[in-house]
Amino acid sequence: MDVHLLSRLARTLGPPGFEDRVRAVIAEELAKMGYEAKTDAVGNLYVTLGSGRPLLVLAAHMDEVGFLVRHVEDSGFLRVVALGASALRSRRATRWSRWARGGTFRGSWGRRPRT
């Protein structure tokens, strides 16, 4: 197992609809192994080996859980909506990365106490 590659893939941000960075890492690794990766119109990455009808397909997701910031409150809290399917309640007290024009920012989930 290539732990460095696994770490690189895990650290590469790729929320649903924005998998370009992950796709580039995978294509780069495939090129190092001598394979020519191709991307179709919807963003799937594939490699064809040999000719004739396909006998084997390996499929995996390139995206990860992601959220879109809809509003930044004056207090600094972010209002978000899920990209794809995700349960917001299961995210409490977990770390996250915010990917923005200015770079990547880290934080954690929280919630205002109800009064």
N, C-alpha and C positions, 0 to 999 in steps of 0.2 A: 504494500500500500504506500502510495506517495503522500506522506503526511503534509509536505509543503504545498502540494497541489490542492489537497483537501482544504487546508487552511486558507489558501488564496481564494478558492471558490467560495468558502464560507464567509470571507470578509468582503467579497465583491457584491455591492448592492445591486439588486435586480427585482424591484417590485413589479407586480403584474402590469404589462404594457410598456415596461422600461427594462427589458432583459438584455439590451445591447451590450452592456459591459460584461455580463456573464457569458453571452454568446462569443464575444471576442476572446475571452480567456480560454474557452473550450476550443475554439478554432485554432488559436495559437498552439495549444498543446497537441492537437491533432496534426498540425503542420510539422511539429517537431518529430512526430512519429512517422512522417512521410505520407500522410493522408491529406487529400484536398477536400476541405469542408465547403459545402455549399449552403446557401440560405434561400428558402423559397419566399413567396410573396407574403406569407403571414408570419415569417420570422423563424420557422423551424430550421434547425441546423441538421444537416445530414451528410453522410459519406456513403458512396456506393463502392462496393468491392466486387470485382468480377463483372459478369454479364449474365443475362437471362433473367428469369423471374425472381423476385425477392424470396428468400427462404427464411430470413430472420430479421426482425425489427426490434431494436432496443429503444425504448421510449422513457423519457424522464422529464420532469419539470425543470425549467431554468429559473423560474421566478420564485419569489419568497413572499411571505406575508408583508403587505404594504398598506400604508394609509396616505391619504391626501389631506394636506392642511387646508381647511376651508376658511379659518379665521384665526388671527392672533389677537388675543385680548390685551388690554393695556397692562394687565398684571403679568403678562408673559405666557399665560396658559394658551395652548394650541387647541383649537376645535378641529377634529379630524373626521373623515369618513373612510371606510375600508375600501381598498382596491381589491377586488375579488372577494372571496368569502373568508371572513375572519370574525371571531367573537371578541368584541372589545373587552368584555368582562374578564376574559382569561389573560389579558395583557397587564393587569394591574401589577405594579411593583417590578416590572421587567425593564431591562435596558433597551434602548433603541438608538438608531442613527437617523438623523435628518439629512436628507440629500437635497441641496439647494444650489442656486447659482453661485453663491459665495463659498461653497465647499460642503463638507460633511460635518454635522454637529451631533454631539451625543447628549442623551438625556435619559430620563426614566418616566414611566407612566405614573400618574397619580390622579387624584380626584379631590375636588373641593369637598370639605365636610358639609353635610346638609344641616341647615339650621332650623 
